[in-house]
């Protein structure tokens, strides 16, 4: 298996661990000093308080704790995987519900992973934040 194929498999396993609720195993695939940003924006809506740059595995744990306190992820669909060298790009779609309002959102996203030494060292998650922010507002 080529190194590019191994990188794709690592990312697929990362998603699978999250999907099975094995968050600790998914987080163990991150390097200790992972550079994790979701979304990469200096202007994230205030409702998306988790959406700021994180450095290191423990800060990523905090991100997911904060996210899951506010949002229930209902579905995540993985689409196209594209790989070149140590970078894996994944296109997908997800649906969630804001716990405080009961309102749902759905959007497409792109995630870019950089892999070194069988660990994810960099993660970027790009998505339109507007639909999520609207779901935080009472009807």
Residue pairs with C-beta under 8 A, 6 or more apart in sequence:
1 9
3 86
4 83
4 84
4 85
5 83
6 118
7 83
7 86
7 87
7 88
7 113
7 115
8 81
8 83
8 88
10 29
10 88
10 115
10 118
10 120
11 81
11 88
11 90
11 113
11 115
11 120
12 78
12 81
13 29
14 26
14 29
14 113
14 120
15 26
15 76
15 78
15 90
17 23
17 25
17 26
17 29
18 26
18 76
19 76
23 64
27 57
27 60
27 61
27 64
29 119
29 120
30 36
30 57
30 60
30 119
30 120
30 121
30 123
31 57
31 116
31 117
31 119
31 120
31 121
32 56
32 57
33 55
33 56
33 121
34 54
34 55
34 56
34 57
34 60
34 119
34 120
34 121
34 122
34 123
35 53
35 55
35 121
35 122
35 123
36 53
36 54
36 55
36 59
36 60
36 63
36 122
36 123
37 52
37 53
37 54
37 123
37 124
37 125
38 50
38 51
38 63
38 123
38 124
38 125
39 48
39 51
39 125
39 126
39 127
39 129
40 53
40 124
40 125
40 126
41 51
41 129
44 51
44 52
44 129
45 51
45 129
45 130
45 132
45 133
45 136
47 132
47 133
47 136
47 137
48 129
48 132
48 133
49 66
49 70
50 63
50 66
50 67
50 70
51 129
54 60
54 62
54 63
69 99
70 98
70 99
70 100
71 96
71 97
71 98
71 99
71 132
72 96
72 97
72 99
73 94
73 95
73 96
74 94
74 95
74 96
74 97
74 104
75 94
75 95
76 92
76 93
76 94
77 92
77 93
77 94
78 90
78 92
79 90
79 91
79 92
79 93
80 90
80 91
81 88
81 89
81 90
82 88
82 89
82 90
83 89
86 114
86 115
86 116
87 112
87 113
87 114
87 115
88 112
88 113
88 115
89 110
89 111
89 112
89 113
90 110
90 111
90 112
90 113
91 108
91 109
91 110
92 108
92 109
92 110
92 111
93 106
93 107
93 108
93 109
94 106
94 107
94 109
95 104
95 105
95 106
96 104
96 105
96 106
96 132
96 135
97 103
97 104
97 105
97 135
98 104
98 105
98 132
98 135
98 136
100 136
101 135
101 136
101 137
101 138
101 139
103 134
103 135
103 136
103 137
103 139
104 135
105 131
105 132
105 134
105 135
106 131
107 127
107 128
107 131
107 132
108 127
108 128
109 125
109 126
109 127
110 125
110 126
110 127
111 123
111 124
111 125
111 126
112 122
112 123
112 124
112 126
113 120
113 122
113 123
114 120
114 121
114 122
114 123
115 121
